[in-house]
Amino acid sequence: MTSSLLPTSSPAPEVAESTSAGRHSNPGPDPAPAIRAGLAERHRREALAVVAGVPGTAPAAVAAALSDVRDLRIAAYATGRTWTVLRAGTRTHALACVPGQRRACATGPAAPDVQCTGGRQPRRVVIRHPSPLLASISLACPPPIASGDQPAADLFLDAVSSATAVVFVLTSAPLEPGHLQLLRAAAARAEHVAFVVTPTGADDPAASPPEHLVATTRAVLSEHVGALAAAGWYTPGQFATLATQLAAWGAPATAPPAGRPGRQSAPTVPPGDRRWRPVLTRAVDSRSNATTATVRQDCATIVSRCIRELGVDRSCAELPDLLDAELHALSVRTTRRIETDVLDVTREVCAALLGVRPNQEILRRARVALRRAVEAGDHPVPARALLLTTTAGVATVSGRAAVHALETMGLPTGGTALVPPIGVAVNTSCYHLWQRRHELLGVSPCRAWLQRALTVVQTQVLAEADLRYAALVAGLEAVATDAVDHGVLLT
């Protein structure tokens, strides 16, 4: 049976046909609301391309070739499940972002050293380099995505939702059905898509595959994912052309000068109206209950997947890596679900206040007012990273920098997020524990620890979610009360 690489919370999406090279219109209903909060609602200050690939490819090496990074051994950084992010800089250097550390640590030109990482893989390594391409668009590279690796698929699709473009690296080997499904889901999210085909098993990574193999791979993909029929296809010999295209996609959009719009008046609210209160209560309760059920199901699935993986010629020494990837994906799914709930509940409360469906300008005003109300509230939601310890407990590291270290790409939020994201990771001590004990103990103690750990993680993640829903309720109550008292929706 072929494993699906689609988000666990959604069925396979239907993808509309492309109308222009690299762009997709009318994708239909959002295929993964728990992962994709909506491009229009996600603030993006930098253009970003996700460079991903199937096993047997080296996406980070492709990104390095595109941006002319030669002073670092990219392959030494892009190991395991570490994401490699390339951004513009005045000099070439690398920084490793490790869960539990508030500051990224500088690394050498060969690979992140143990003193920097503490003996565990970083969540991401950020490479700064003075490149014309990186001045226009940053590149984020996940590890190659295997068929059936659900956490990797979830993180990739979430990254695509925040990206300007996707470059997917293929070999000339036949695509697995799971990868076709993954690309179908990516096509529904991506603004621009390009493919790079590298030869299978070639000694020279810069070598180009035979043209007939490229044509065959392109025909198969176009047949199964019609929305990608117009995507650009490149070989290593055409990297200069691809770099030029990426720079063009990353260039700021230009619009013809327009007259200064007149100031829009604030929406009026009927005096003494209290119809919004039951709407708010009902909307938050239903979504909070749904999140609770989803997190519980996710945690049970994580236990099952990790136990299954450990039973396939793997030792407990590999448990920290497996579990950290699962917790990373759980964090992203839960965060995106709450982001979506915030938008939906705000829309419903505004509709109840105004008696009409709110337009984008009304929602913008409501979001500004809501953010101010939450920030001024009596119980702000703290930014903190949750770290799973050797005792199957959860320790916290406070501060936005600690949460930032857990992310795959480290995108700036621009202050638009209502509450900090939820971030869970495996502490470095867990890596040391199971690397020492796996030869002395069998798999049974490892499984028992895993089950205890996920019980604690579930409790902590749900507590974090409750804090965020409580902040949403308090913030919208303040916004709605002010609107009724003043007769207009304030900002």
C-alpha positions as CSV (number, residue, x, y, z in Angstrom):
1,M,0.0,0.0,0.0
2,T,1.4,3.4,-0.9
3,S,1.7,5.9,1.9
4,S,0.1,9.2,1.4
5,L,2.1,12.4,1.9
6,L,-0.9,14.7,2.2
7,P,-1.7,16.6,5.4
8,T,-3.2,14.2,7.9
9,S,-6.2,16.4,8.5
10,S,-7.4,16.7,4.9
11,P,-8.3,14.6,1.8
12,A,-6.4,14.9,-1.5
13,P,-7.2,18.3,-2.9
14,E,-8.5,19.0,-6.4
15,V,-6.2,21.3,-8.3
16,A,-7.3,23.7,-11.0
17,E,-5.5,23.8,-14.3
18,S,-2.7,26.4,-14.6
19,T,-3.4,29.5,-16.7
20,S,0.1,30.8,-17.0
21,A,3.6,29.5,-16.5
22,G,4.3,28.9,-12.9
23,R,1.0,30.4,-11.6
24,H,-2.2,28.6,-10.6
25,S,-5.6,30.1,-10.5
26,N,-8.9,29.1,-8.9
27,P,-7.4,26.3,-6.7
28,G,-10.8,25.7,-5.1
29,P,-11.3,25.1,-1.4
30,D,-8.3,25.3,0.8
31,P,-7.0,21.7,1.0
32,A,-5.4,22.0,4.4
33,P,-6.9,24.6,6.7
34,A,-5.1,23.3,9.8
35,I,-1.7,23.9,8.0
36,R,-2.3,26.8,5.7
37,A,-3.7,29.9,7.3
38,G,-4.0,31.7,4.0
39,L,-1.5,33.7,2.0
40,A,-3.4,36.9,2.3
41,E,-3.3,36.6,6.1
42,R,0.4,35.7,6.5
43,H,2.7,38.7,6.5
44,R,5.7,38.1,4.3
45,R,8.5,40.7,4.4
46,E,11.0,38.6,2.4
47,A,10.6,36.7,-0.9
48,L,11.3,33.0,-0.3
49,A,11.7,30.0,-2.5
50,V,11.4,26.5,-1.0
51,V,13.9,24.1,-2.7
52,A,12.9,20.5,-1.9
53,G,13.4,17.1,-3.4
54,V,12.9,13.4,-3.4
55,P,15.4,10.9,-1.8
56,G,18.6,10.7,-3.9
57,T,18.7,14.4,-4.5
58,A,20.5,17.2,-2.7
59,P,18.2,20.3,-2.5
60,A,20.6,22.2,-0.4
61,A,23.4,21.6,-2.9
62,V,21.1,22.8,-5.7
63,A,20.4,26.0,-3.7
64,A,24.1,26.5,-3.1
65,A,24.8,26.2,-6.8
66,L,22.0,28.6,-7.7
67,S,23.4,31.2,-5.2
68,D,27.1,30.5,-5.9
69,V,27.9,29.4,-2.3
70,R,31.4,27.9,-2.5
71,D,33.1,28.6,0.8
72,L,31.0,26.1,2.9
73,R,30.5,22.4,2.7
74,I,26.7,22.5,2.3
75,A,26.3,18.7,2.4
76,A,27.8,18.7,6.0
77,Y,25.1,21.2,7.2
78,A,22.2,19.6,5.3
79,T,22.1,16.4,7.3
80,G,19.3,14.5,9.0
81,R,16.2,16.6,9.4
82,T,17.9,20.0,9.5
83,W,16.6,22.7,7.2
84,T,19.1,24.8,5.4
85,V,18.2,28.5,4.8
86,L,20.2,30.7,2.5
87,R,19.9,34.5,2.9
88,A,21.8,37.5,1.7
89,G,24.7,38.8,3.8
90,T,27.8,40.9,3.6
91,R,30.0,37.9,4.2
92,T,29.7,34.1,4.1
93,H,29.0,32.5,7.4
94,A,26.6,30.0,9.0
95,L,24.4,30.1,12.2
96,A,22.9,27.0,13.8
97,C,19.5,27.3,15.5
98,V,19.1,24.6,18.2
99,P,16.0,24.0,20.3
100,G,16.6,25.1,23.9
101,Q,19.1,27.9,22.9
102,R,17.9,31.5,22.8
103,R,20.7,32.5,20.4
104,A,21.9,30.9,17.2
105,C,25.5,29.9,17.4
106,A,28.1,30.5,14.8
107,T,29.5,27.4,13.1
108,G,32.7,26.6,11.1
109,P,33.0,26.2,7.3
110,A,32.8,22.4,7.5
111,A,29.8,21.6,9.7
112,P,28.1,22.6,12.9
113,D,30.4,21.5,15.8
114,V,29.3,19.7,18.9
115,Q,30.1,22.6,21.2
116,C,27.6,24.7,19.2
117,T,24.8,22.2,18.9
118,G,25.2,20.2,22.1
119,G,25.3,16.9,20.2
120,R,21.9,17.2,18.5
121,Q,20.9,18.3,15.0
122,P,19.8,21.9,14.6
123,R,16.3,22.7,13.5
124,R,17.8,24.9,10.9
125,V,21.1,26.3,9.7
126,V,21.1,29.8,8.3
127,I,23.8,30.6,5.8
128,R,24.4,34.2,4.9
129,H,26.2,34.9,1.6
130,P,26.7,37.9,-0.6
131,S,24.8,36.6,-3.7
132,P,22.8,38.6,-6.3
133,L,20.1,35.9,-6.2
134,L,19.8,36.0,-2.4
135,A,19.5,39.7,-2.5
136,S,16.2,39.1,-4.4
137,I,14.9,35.9,-2.8
138,S,15.9,33.7,0.1
139,L,16.1,29.9,-0.3
140,A,14.8,27.4,2.3
141,C,15.8,23.7,1.8
142,P,14.2,20.9,3.7
143,P,15.9,17.4,3.7
144,P,14.8,15.1,0.9
145,I,11.2,14.0,1.5
146,A,10.7,10.3,1.5
147,S,7.4,8.7,0.6
148,G,5.4,8.0,3.8
149,D,7.3,10.7,5.8
150,Q,4.2,12.5,7.0
151,P,6.0,15.0,9.3
152,A,8.3,16.1,6.5
153,A,5.4,16.5,4.2
154,D,3.5,18.6,6.6
155,L,6.4,20.9,7.2
156,F,7.1,21.2,3.5
157,L,3.5,22.1,2.7
158,D,3.4,24.7,5.5
159,A,6.6,26.3,4.1
160,V,5.1,26.4,0.6
161,S,2.1,28.3,2.0
162,S,4.5,31.1,3.1
163,A,6.7,31.0,0.0
164,T,6.9,32.9,-3.3
165,A,8.1,29.9,-5.3
166,V,8.9,26.2,-5.1
167,V,11.8,24.4,-6.8
168,F,11.3,20.7,-6.6
169,V,14.4,18.5,-7.4
170,L,13.7,15.1,-9.0
171,T,15.8,12.3,-10.3
172,S,15.2,10.6,-13.6
173,A,13.8,7.6,-11.7
174,P,10.0,7.1,-11.8
175,L,8.0,9.2,-9.3
176,E,6.2,7.3,-6.5
177,P,2.5,7.8,-6.1
178,G,3.0,9.5,-2.7
179,H,5.2,12.1,-4.3
180,L,2.6,12.8,-7.0
181,Q,0.1,13.5,-4.2
182,L,2.5,15.7,-2.4
183,L,3.2,17.8,-5.6
184,R,-0.6,18.0,-6.2
185,A,-1.0,19.5,-2.7
186,A,1.9,21.9,-3.2
187,A,0.5,23.1,-6.6
188,A,-2.6,24.2,-4.8
189,R,-0.5,26.5,-2.5
190,A,2.3,27.7,-4.7
191,E,2.5,30.9,-6.7
192,H,5.3,29.7,-8.9
193,V,6.7,26.2,-9.4
194,A,9.9,25.0,-11.2
195,F,11.5,21.5,-11.4
196,V,15.1,20.5,-11.5
197,V,15.9,17.0,-12.8
198,T,19.3,15.5,-11.8
199,P,20.7,12.2,-13.0
200,T,20.2,9.1,-10.9
201,G,23.4,7.8,-9.4
202,A,25.7,10.2,-11.3
203,D,29.2,10.7,-10.0
204,D,29.1,14.3,-11.0
205,P,26.3,16.2,-9.3
206,A,26.5,18.9,-11.9
207,A,25.9,16.5,-14.7
208,S,22.7,16.7,-16.7
209,P,20.4,13.7,-17.3
210,P,19.6,12.6,-20.9
211,E,16.9,14.8,-22.4
212,H,14.5,11.9,-23.2
213,L,14.5,11.1,-19.4
214,V,13.6,14.7,-18.6
215,A,10.8,14.6,-21.1
216,T,9.5,11.3,-19.8
217,T,9.4,12.6,-16.2
218,R,7.7,15.8,-17.3
219,A,5.1,14.0,-19.2
220,V,4.2,11.7,-16.3
221,L,4.0,14.6,-13.9
222,S,1.9,16.7,-16.2
223,E,-0.5,13.7,-16.7
224,H,-1.1,13.2,-13.0
225,V,-0.9,16.9,-11.9
226,G,-2.4,19.0,-14.6
227,A,-1.8,22.2,-12.7
228,L,1.9,21.7,-13.1
229,A,1.9,21.2,-16.9
230,A,3.1,24.8,-17.5
231,A,5.8,24.7,-14.8
232,G,9.4,25.4,-15.8
233,W,11.8,22.4,-16.1
234,Y,15.6,22.8,-15.7
235,T,18.7,20.6,-15.5
236,P,22.0,21.5,-13.7
237,G,23.3,23.0,-16.9
238,Q,20.5,25.5,-16.8
239,F,21.0,26.8,-13.3
240,A,21.9,30.3,-14.5
241,T,18.5,30.6,-16.3
242,L,16.7,29.2,-13.2
243,A,18.5,31.7,-10.9
244,T,17.4,34.6,-13.2
245,Q,13.8,33.3,-13.1
246,L,13.9,33.0,-9.3
247,A,15.2,36.6,-9.0
248,A,12.4,37.8,-11.2
249,W,9.8,36.0,-9.0
250,G,11.4,37.5,-5.9
251,A,11.3,41.1,-7.2
252,P,8.8,43.4,-5.5
253,A,5.5,43.7,-7.4
254,T,5.1,47.0,-9.2
255,A,1.8,48.7,-9.6
256,P,0.9,51.8,-11.6
257,P,0.7,55.0,-9.4
258,A,-2.8,55.5,-8.2
259,G,-4.6,58.4,-6.6
260,R,-4.6,58.7,-2.9
261,P,-7.7,56.8,-1.6
262,G,-10.1,58.7,0.5
263,R,-10.3,57.8,4.2
264,Q,-12.9,55.1,4.8
265,S,-15.3,55.7,7.6
266,A,-15.4,53.3,10.5
267,P,-18.2,50.7,10.3
268,T,-21.2,51.6,12.5
269,V,-22.5,49.3,15.2
270,P,-26.1,49.3,16.5
271,P,-26.2,50.6,20.1
272,G,-26.8,48.2,22.9
273,D,-26.5,45.1,20.6
274,R,-25.4,42.0,22.4
275,R,-26.0,39.4,19.7
276,W,-22.3,38.9,19.3
277,R,-21.8,37.3,22.7
278,P,-23.5,33.9,22.1
279,V,-21.8,33.9,18.6
280,L,-18.4,34.4,20.2
281,T,-19.0,31.7,22.9
282,R,-20.3,29.2,20.4
283,A,-17.6,29.8,17.8
284,V,-14.7,29.5,20.3
285,D,-16.1,26.5,22.1
286,S,-16.7,24.5,19.0
287,R,-13.2,25.3,17.6
288,S,-11.5,24.7,21.0
289,N,-13.2,21.3,21.3
290,A,-12.1,20.4,17.7
291,T,-8.5,21.4,18.4
292,T,-8.5,19.3,21.6
293,A,-9.8,16.2,19.7
294,T,-7.3,16.8,16.9
295,V,-4.3,17.2,19.2
296,R,-5.3,14.0,21.1
297,Q,-5.6,12.1,17.8
298,D,-2.2,13.5,16.6
299,C,-0.4,12.4,19.8
300,A,-1.8,8.9,19.6
301,T,-0.8,8.8,15.9
302,I,2.7,9.9,16.8
303,V,3.1,7.1,19.3
304,S,1.9,4.6,16.8
305,R,4.2,5.9,14.0
306,C,7.3,6.0,16.2
307,I,6.7,2.5,17.6
308,R,6.2,1.2,14.1
309,E,9.4,2.9,12.9
310,L,11.4,1.5,15.8
311,G,10.2,-1.9,14.9
312,V,11.7,-1.8,11.4
313,D,15.4,-2.4,11.9
314,R,15.9,0.7,14.0
315,S,17.2,1.2,17.5
316,C,16.1,3.5,20.3
317,A,19.1,5.7,19.5
318,E,17.0,7.0,16.5
319,L,14.0,7.8,18.7
320,P,14.9,11.4,19.5
321,D,15.2,12.3,15.7
322,L,11.9,10.6,14.9
323,L,10.1,12.1,17.8
324,D,11.5,15.6,17.3
325,A,10.3,15.6,13.7
326,E,6.8,14.5,14.8
327,L,6.7,17.2,17.6
328,H,7.8,19.8,15.1
329,A,5.0,19.0,12.7
330,L,2.5,18.8,15.6
331,S,3.6,22.3,16.6
332,V,3.1,23.7,13.1
333,R,-0.3,22.0,12.6
334,T,-1.7,23.2,15.9
335,T,-0.4,26.8,15.5
336,R,-1.9,27.0,12.0
337,R,-5.2,25.6,13.2
338,I,-5.4,28.3,15.9
339,E,-4.4,31.0,13.4
340,T,-7.2,29.9,11.1
341,D,-9.7,29.8,14.1
342,V,-8.7,33.4,15.0
343,L,-9.6,34.6,11.5
344,D,-12.8,32.6,11.3
345,V,-14.1,33.6,14.8
346,T,-13.2,37.3,14.1
347,R,-15.2,37.1,10.9
348,E,-18.2,35.6,12.7
349,V,-18.2,38.1,15.5
350,C,-17.9,41.1,13.1
351,A,-20.8,39.7,11.1
352,A,-22.9,39.5,14.3
353,L,-21.9,43.1,15.3
354,L,-22.5,44.7,11.9
355,G,-25.4,42.6,10.6
356,V,-23.6,42.1,7.3
357,R,-20.7,39.9,6.1
358,P,-17.5,41.9,6.8
359,N,-15.3,42.9,3.9
360,Q,-11.5,42.9,3.9
361,E,-11.2,46.4,5.2
362,I,-13.5,45.7,8.2
363,L,-11.5,42.5,9.0
364,R,-8.3,44.5,8.8
365,R,-9.6,47.0,11.3
366,A,-10.9,44.2,13.5
367,R,-7.5,42.5,13.5
368,V,-5.7,45.6,14.4
369,A,-8.1,46.3,17.3
370,L,-7.9,42.7,18.4
371,R,-4.1,42.6,18.5
372,R,-4.1,45.8,20.6
373,A,-6.7,44.4,23.0
374,V,-4.7,41.1,23.5
375,E,-1.5,43.0,24.0
376,A,-3.2,45.3,26.6
377,G,-4.9,42.4,28.3
378,D,-4.3,41.2,31.9
379,H,-3.0,37.8,30.9
380,P,-0.8,38.0,27.8
381,V,0.2,34.7,26.2
382,P,3.9,34.1,27.0
383,A,6.3,33.1,24.2
384,R,8.0,29.9,25.3
385,A,9.5,26.8,23.9
386,L,8.4,23.4,25.3
387,L,11.3,20.9,25.6
388,L,10.7,17.2,26.2
389,T,13.2,16.0,28.9
390,T,14.7,12.6,29.8
391,T,12.2,12.1,32.6
392,A,9.3,12.4,30.1
393,G,8.5,15.8,31.4
394,V,8.3,19.2,29.7
395,A,10.6,22.1,30.5
396,T,10.1,25.6,29.2
397,V,12.5,28.2,27.8
398,S,10.9,31.6,27.7
399,G,11.2,34.3,25.1
400,R,10.5,34.8,21.4
401,A,14.1,34.0,20.6
402,A,13.6,30.5,22.1
403,V,10.5,29.9,20.0
404,H,12.2,31.3,16.9
405,A,15.0,28.7,17.3
406,L,12.4,25.9,16.8
407,E,11.2,27.1,13.4
408,T,12.2,25.7,10.0
409,M,12.6,29.0,8.2
410,G,12.7,31.8,10.8
411,L,10.5,34.1,8.8
412,P,9.8,37.6,10.3
413,T,6.3,38.0,11.5
414,G,6.2,41.7,11.3
415,G,4.2,41.8,14.5
416,T,1.1,40.5,12.8
417,A,0.7,37.3,14.9
418,L,-2.0,37.6,17.5
419,V,-0.2,35.2,19.9
420,P,3.1,33.4,19.8
421,P,3.3,30.1,17.9
422,I,3.3,26.8,19.8
423,G,6.7,25.2,19.7
424,V,7.6,21.7,21.0
425,A,11.0,19.9,20.6
426,V,13.1,17.1,22.1
427,N,15.7,18.4,24.5
428,T,19.4,17.7,23.8
429,S,19.5,15.5,26.9
430,C,17.2,13.0,25.3
431,Y,19.6,12.5,22.5
432,H,22.4,11.7,25.0
433,L,20.1,9.4,27.0
434,W,19.0,7.1,24.2
435,Q,22.4,7.1,22.5
436,R,23.9,5.7,25.7
437,R,21.0,3.3,26.7
438,H,19.9,1.8,23.4
439,E,22.7,-0.8,23.6
440,L,21.9,-1.7,27.2
441,L,18.1,-1.9,27.0
442,G,15.7,-3.3,24.6
443,V,12.9,-1.5,22.8
444,S,10.3,-2.0,25.5
445,P,11.7,0.8,27.9
446,C,12.0,3.1,24.9
447,R,8.3,2.5,24.0
448,A,7.2,3.0,27.6
449,W,9.1,6.3,27.8
450,L,7.6,7.4,24.5
451,Q,4.0,6.8,25.7
452,R,4.6,8.7,29.0
453,A,6.2,11.5,27.1
454,L,3.4,12.0,24.6
455,T,0.8,12.0,27.5
456,V,2.7,15.0,29.0
457,V,3.2,16.7,25.6
458,Q,-0.6,16.4,24.9
459,T,-1.4,18.0,28.2
460,Q,1.0,20.8,27.7
461,V,0.0,21.5,24.1
462,L,-3.6,21.6,25.0
463,A,-2.9,24.0,27.9
464,E,-1.0,26.3,25.5
465,A,-4.0,26.1,23.1
466,D,-6.4,27.0,25.9
467,L,-4.3,30.1,26.7
468,R,-4.6,31.2,23.1
469,Y,-8.3,30.7,22.9
470,A,-8.8,32.5,26.2
471,A,-6.8,35.5,24.8
472,L,-9.0,35.4,21.7
473,V,-12.2,35.6,23.8
474,A,-10.9,38.3,26.0
475,G,-9.6,40.4,23.1
476,L,-12.8,40.1,21.0
477,E,-15.0,40.9,24.1
478,A,-13.0,44.1,24.5
479,V,-13.2,45.0,20.8
480,A,-17.0,44.2,20.6
481,T,-17.8,46.1,23.8
482,D,-15.9,49.2,22.6
483,A,-17.7,49.0,19.3
484,V,-21.1,48.8,20.9
485,D,-20.3,51.6,23.4
486,H,-18.9,54.0,20.7
487,G,-21.2,53.0,17.9
488,V,-18.3,52.3,15.5
489,L,-15.7,49.6,15.1
490,L,-12.5,51.2,16.5
491,T,-8.9,50.3,15.6
